[in-house]
Amino acid sequence: MENGNFNANACDCRQAAKIGRPRVTDRKGFNRCFGAILERLNGGSISRRQAARELEIGCATLKRLLDSGYMAGGSE
């Protein structure tokens, strides 16, 4: 508080830790692995289940990523 008024800049609550489950796409190395597996998946050399196993994610999570059009990219 500054002069009886709330000062948002003085409040550390806006910089608090994130809550909830971390995104699978934020895992280190995930984009690189996902890109390689996506090529194999599109080529028909592996199944969705096998792709999910290799990415260490669930089949439903893989389906959500594919349905959303998620493309591996960015820097890690």
DSSP file (Angstrom, degrees, kcal/mol; ACC not computed):
  #  RESIDUE AA STRUCTURE BP1 BP2  ACC     N-H-->O    O-->H-N    N-H-->O    O-->H-N    TCO  KAPPA ALPHA  PHI   PSI    X-CA   Y-CA   Z-CA
    1    1 A M              0   0    0      0, 0.0     2,-0.5     0, 0.0     5,-0.2   0.000 360.0 360.0 360.0 141.2    0.0    0.0    0.0
    2    2 A E  B >   -A    5   0A   0      3,-3.0     3,-2.0     1,-0.1     8,-0.0  -0.964 360.0 -20.9-132.2 115.1    1.2    3.4   -0.8
    3    3 A N  T 3  S-     0   0    0     -2,-0.5     3,-0.1     1,-0.3    -1,-0.1   0.846 126.1 -54.5  54.3  36.4   -0.5    6.4    0.8
    4    4 A G  T 3  S+     0   0    0      1,-0.3     2,-0.3     0, 0.0    -1,-0.3   0.446 118.4 109.4  81.1  -1.7   -3.6    4.3    1.5
    5    5 A N  B <  S-A    2   0A   0     -3,-2.0    -3,-3.0     1,-0.0     2,-0.3  -0.828  75.8-108.0-108.4 147.8   -3.9    3.2   -2.2
    6    6 A F        -     0   0    0     -2,-0.3     2,-0.6    -5,-0.2     3,-0.1  -0.566  27.6-158.3 -74.0 129.9   -3.2   -0.2   -3.6
    7    7 A N    >>  -     0   0    0     -2,-0.3     3,-1.1     1,-0.1     4,-0.5  -0.923   6.1-166.2-112.3 106.7    0.0   -0.3   -5.6
    8    8 A A  G >4 S+     0   0    0     -2,-0.6     3,-0.8     1,-0.3     6,-0.2   0.799  87.4  60.9 -63.0 -29.9   -0.1   -3.3   -8.0
    9    9 A N  G 34 S+     0   0    0      1,-0.2    -1,-0.3    -3,-0.1    -3,-0.0   0.785 101.7  52.7 -69.1 -25.7    3.6   -2.9   -8.7
   10   10 A A  G <4 S+     0   0    0     -3,-1.1     2,-0.5     2,-0.0    -1,-0.2   0.600  91.2  92.1 -84.5 -11.1    4.4   -3.5   -5.1
   11   11 A C    X<  -     0   0    0     -3,-0.8     3,-0.6    -4,-0.5     4,-0.1  -0.739  56.1-165.5 -90.7 124.3    2.4   -6.8   -4.9
   12   12 A D  G >  S+     0   0    0     -2,-0.5     3,-1.6     1,-0.2    -1,-0.1   0.483  71.1  93.5 -82.5  -2.4    4.4   -9.9   -5.7
   13   13 A C  G >  S+     0   0    0      1,-0.3     3,-1.1     2,-0.2    -1,-0.2   0.775  77.8  59.5 -65.5 -24.9    1.1  -11.9   -6.1
   14   14 A R  G <  S+     0   0    0     -3,-0.6    -1,-0.3     1,-0.2    -2,-0.1   0.669 105.8  49.4 -75.1 -15.6    1.2  -11.3   -9.9
   15   15 A Q  G <  S+     0   0    0     -3,-1.6    -1,-0.2    -4,-0.1    -2,-0.2   0.065  84.5 133.0-109.2  22.6    4.5  -13.0  -10.1
   16   16 A A    <   -     0   0    0     -3,-1.1     3,-0.1     1,-0.1    -3,-0.1  -0.225  66.9 -82.5 -71.0 163.9    3.5  -16.1   -8.1
   17   17 A A        -     0   0    0      1,-0.1    -1,-0.1     0, 0.0     2,-0.1  -0.310  51.0-100.9 -65.4 148.9    4.3  -19.6   -9.3
   18   18 A K        -     0   0    0     -3,-0.1     2,-0.3     1,-0.0    -1,-0.1  -0.390  36.7-147.3 -67.8 148.2    2.0  -21.2  -11.8
   19   19 A I        +     0   0    0     -3,-0.1     2,-0.1     2,-0.1    -1,-0.0  -0.830  51.8  40.1-115.1 158.7   -0.5  -23.6  -10.5
   20   20 A G  S    S-     0   0    0     -2,-0.3    -2,-0.0     2,-0.0     0, 0.0  -0.374  99.4 -29.6  99.7 179.7   -2.0  -26.7  -12.1
   21   21 A R        -     0   0    0     -2,-0.1    -2,-0.1     1,-0.1     3,-0.1  -0.509  67.4-114.8 -74.0 134.4   -0.5  -29.4  -14.3
   22   22 A P        -     0   0    0      0, 0.0     2,-0.2     0, 0.0    -1,-0.1  -0.373  35.9-102.0 -66.4 147.5    2.5  -28.3  -16.4
   23   23 A R    >   -     0   0    0      1,-0.1     3,-1.3    -2,-0.1     4,-0.2  -0.474  17.9-137.3 -70.4 138.5    2.0  -28.4  -20.2
   24   24 A V  G >  S+     0   0    0      1,-0.3     3,-1.5     2,-0.2    -1,-0.1   0.833 104.4  62.4 -63.7 -31.1    3.5  -31.4  -21.9
   25   25 A T  G 3  S+     0   0    0      1,-0.3    -1,-0.3     5,-0.1     6,-0.2   0.617  94.1  62.9 -72.0 -11.4    4.7  -29.1  -24.7
   26   26 A D  G <  S+     0   0    0     -3,-1.3    -1,-0.3     4,-0.1    -2,-0.2   0.499  76.7 115.7 -89.2  -4.7    6.8  -27.2  -22.1
   27   27 A R  S X  S-     0   0    0     -3,-1.5     3,-1.8    -4,-0.2     4,-0.4  -0.376  80.4 -99.9 -65.5 142.2    9.0  -30.3  -21.4
   28   28 A K  T 3  S+     0   0    0      1,-0.3    -1,-0.1     2,-0.1    -2,-0.1  -0.449 106.4   7.3 -64.6 127.8   12.6  -30.0  -22.4
   29   29 A G  T 3> S+     0   0    0     -2,-0.2     4,-2.0    -4,-0.1    -1,-0.3   0.412  92.9 119.2  83.4  -1.6   13.2  -31.6  -25.7
   30   30 A F  H <> S+     0   0    0     -3,-1.8     4,-3.3     1,-0.2     5,-0.2   0.927  71.4  51.8 -65.0 -44.6    9.5  -32.3  -26.4
   31   31 A N  H  > S+     0   0    0     -4,-0.4     4,-2.3    -6,-0.2    -1,-0.2   0.891 110.4  48.9 -60.7 -40.3    9.3  -30.3  -29.6
   32   32 A R  H  > S+     0   0    0      2,-0.2     4,-1.8     1,-0.2    -1,-0.2   0.943 116.2  42.3 -64.4 -48.0   12.3  -32.0  -31.1
   33   33 A C  H  X S+     0   0    0     -4,-2.0     4,-2.6     1,-0.2     5,-0.2   0.905 113.2  53.0 -65.5 -41.6   10.9  -35.5  -30.3
   34   34 A F  H  X S+     0   0    0     -4,-3.3     4,-2.8     1,-0.2    -1,-0.2   0.908 107.6  51.5 -62.6 -42.0    7.4  -34.6  -31.3
   35   35 A G  H  X S+     0   0    0     -4,-2.3     4,-1.6    -5,-0.2    -1,-0.2   0.917 112.1  45.6 -60.8 -44.3    8.5  -33.4  -34.7
   36   36 A A  H  X S+     0   0    0     -4,-1.8     4,-1.6     1,-0.2    -2,-0.2   0.911 116.2  45.0 -66.4 -42.8   10.4  -36.6  -35.4
   37   37 A I  H  X S+     0   0    0     -4,-2.6     4,-2.7     1,-0.2    -2,-0.2   0.857 107.7  58.6 -70.8 -34.7    7.6  -38.8  -34.2
   38   38 A L  H  X S+     0   0    0     -4,-2.8     4,-2.7    -5,-0.2     5,-0.2   0.891 104.4  51.6 -61.8 -39.3    5.0  -36.8  -36.1
   39   39 A E  H  X S+     0   0    0     -4,-1.6     4,-1.8     2,-0.2    -1,-0.2   0.930 112.6  45.0 -61.8 -45.4    6.9  -37.5  -39.4
   40   40 A R  H  X>S+     0   0    0     -4,-1.6     5,-1.9     2,-0.2     6,-0.8   0.876 113.2  51.1 -66.0 -37.5    6.9  -41.2  -38.6
   41   41 A L  H ><5S+     0   0    0     -4,-2.7     3,-0.8     1,-0.2    -2,-0.2   0.922 111.5  46.4 -66.1 -44.6    3.2  -41.1  -37.6
   42   42 A N  H 3<5S+     0   0    0     -4,-2.7    -1,-0.2     1,-0.2    -2,-0.2   0.815 109.7  55.5 -67.1 -30.1    2.2  -39.3  -40.8
   43   43 A G  H 3<5S-     0   0    0     -4,-1.8    -1,-0.2    -5,-0.2    -2,-0.2   0.605 112.3-121.9 -77.2 -12.2    4.3  -41.8  -42.8
   44   44 A G  T <<5S+     0   0    0     -3,-0.8    -3,-0.2    -4,-0.6    -2,-0.1   0.596  78.3 121.0  83.9  11.1    2.3  -44.6  -41.3
   45   45 A S  S   <S+     0   0    0     -5,-1.9     2,-0.3     1,-0.1    -4,-0.2   0.681  76.2  29.8 -83.7 -16.1    5.4  -46.4  -39.8
   46   46 A I  S    S-     0   0    0     -6,-0.8    -2,-0.2    -9,-0.1     2,-0.1  -0.963  79.5-120.3-137.3 158.0    4.1  -46.2  -36.2
   47   47 A S     >  -     0   0    0     -2,-0.3     4,-2.4     1,-0.1     5,-0.2  -0.426  31.3-108.4 -87.9 167.5    0.6  -46.1  -34.6
   48   48 A R  H  > S+     0   0    0      1,-0.2     4,-2.7     2,-0.2     5,-0.2   0.898 121.0  53.9 -61.3 -39.7   -0.7  -43.4  -32.4
   49   49 A R  H  > S+     0   0    0      1,-0.2     4,-2.2     2,-0.2    -1,-0.2   0.926 110.0  45.7 -62.2 -44.5   -0.4  -45.7  -29.4
   50   50 A Q  H  > S+     0   0    0      2,-0.2     4,-2.4     1,-0.2    -1,-0.2   0.894 112.0  52.2 -66.0 -39.1    3.3  -46.3  -30.1
   51   51 A A  H  X S+     0   0    0     -4,-2.4     4,-2.0     1,-0.2    -2,-0.2   0.922 109.4  49.6 -61.7 -43.8    3.9  -42.6  -30.7
   52   52 A A  H  X>S+     0   0    0     -4,-2.7     5,-2.3     1,-0.2     4,-0.8   0.909 110.2  51.0 -61.8 -42.5    2.3  -41.7  -27.4
   53   53 A R  H ><5S+     0   0    0     -4,-2.2     3,-0.8     1,-0.2    -2,-0.2   0.928 110.0  48.8 -60.2 -45.6    4.5  -44.3  -25.7
   54   54 A E  H 3<5S+     0   0    0     -4,-2.4    -1,-0.2     1,-0.3    -2,-0.2   0.842 113.8  46.2 -65.8 -32.3    7.7  -42.9  -27.2
   55   55 A L  H 3<5S-     0   0    0     -4,-2.0    -1,-0.3    -5,-0.2    -2,-0.2   0.555 109.3-126.9 -83.0  -8.1    6.7  -39.4  -26.2
   56   56 A E  T <<5S+     0   0    0     -3,-0.8     2,-0.3    -4,-0.8    -3,-0.2   0.897  71.3 114.4  59.3  43.9    5.8  -40.6  -22.7
   57   57 A I  S   <S-     0   0    0     -5,-2.3    -1,-0.3    -6,-0.1    -2,-0.1  -0.853  71.4 -90.5-131.5 169.3    2.3  -39.1  -22.9
   58   58 A G     >  -     0   0    0     -2,-0.3     4,-2.2     1,-0.1     5,-0.2  -0.401  31.2-116.9 -79.0 158.7   -1.2  -40.5  -23.0
   59   59 A C  H  > S+     0   0    0      1,-0.2     4,-2.4     2,-0.2     5,-0.1   0.881 116.9  53.2 -61.2 -38.5   -3.0  -41.4  -26.2
   60   60 A A  H  > S+     0   0    0      2,-0.2     4,-2.3     1,-0.2    -1,-0.2   0.876 107.5  50.9 -66.6 -36.9   -5.7  -38.8  -25.4
   61   61 A T  H  > S+     0   0    0      2,-0.2     4,-2.2     1,-0.2    -1,-0.2   0.917 110.7  48.8 -65.7 -42.8   -3.0  -36.1  -24.9
   62   62 A L  H  X S+     0   0    0     -4,-2.2     4,-2.5     1,-0.2    -2,-0.2   0.917 110.1  51.7 -61.7 -43.0   -1.5  -37.0  -28.3
   63   63 A K  H  X S+     0   0    0     -4,-2.4     4,-3.0     1,-0.2     5,-0.2   0.911 108.7  50.9 -60.9 -42.8   -4.9  -36.9  -29.9
   64   64 A R  H  X S+     0   0    0     -4,-2.3     4,-2.0     2,-0.2     6,-0.2   0.909 111.0  48.7 -61.0 -42.0   -5.5  -33.4  -28.5
   65   65 A L  H  X>S+     0   0    0     -4,-2.2     5,-2.1     2,-0.2     4,-0.5   0.920 114.6  44.8 -63.9 -43.5   -2.2  -32.2  -29.8
   66   66 A L  H ><5S+     0   0    0     -4,-2.5     3,-0.8     1,-0.2    -2,-0.2   0.911 113.5  49.6 -67.2 -42.9   -2.9  -33.7  -33.3
   67   67 A D  H 3<5S+     0   0    0     -4,-3.0    -1,-0.2     1,-0.2    -2,-0.2   0.829 108.9  52.9 -65.9 -32.3   -6.5  -32.3  -33.3
   68   68 A S  H 3<5S-     0   0    0     -4,-2.0    -1,-0.2    -5,-0.2    -2,-0.2   0.606 112.1-119.8 -79.6 -10.2   -5.3  -28.9  -32.4
   69   69 A G  T <<5 -     0   0    0     -3,-0.8    -3,-0.2    -4,-0.5    -2,-0.1   0.725  44.4-178.9  79.0  20.9   -2.8  -28.8  -35.2
   70   70 A Y      < -     0   0    0     -5,-2.1     2,-0.5    -6,-0.2    -1,-0.2  -0.326   7.7-162.8 -58.1 129.4    0.1  -28.4  -32.8
   71   71 A M        -     0   0    0     -3,-0.1     2,-0.2    -2,-0.0   -36,-0.1  -0.968  21.0-118.7-118.1 129.7    3.3  -28.1  -34.7
   72   72 A A        +     0   0    0     -2,-0.5     2,-0.3   -41,-0.1   -41,-0.0  -0.440  61.0 116.7 -64.1 132.9    6.6  -28.6  -33.0
   73   73 A G        +     0   0    0     -2,-0.2   -42,-0.1     2,-0.1     2,-0.1  -0.974  20.7  80.0-177.8-179.7    8.7  -25.5  -33.2
   74   74 A G  S    S-     0   0    0     -2,-0.3     2,-0.3   -43,-0.1    -2,-0.0  -0.197  76.3 -63.7  90.9 173.7   10.4  -22.8  -31.3
   75   75 A S              0   0    0      1,-0.1    -2,-0.1    -2,-0.1   -44,-0.0  -0.707 360.0 360.0-100.2 151.1   13.7  -22.8  -29.4
   76   76 A E              0   0    0     -2,-0.3    -1,-0.1   -48,-0.0   -46,-0.0   0.332 360.0 360.0-127.1 360.0   14.5  -25.0  -26.4
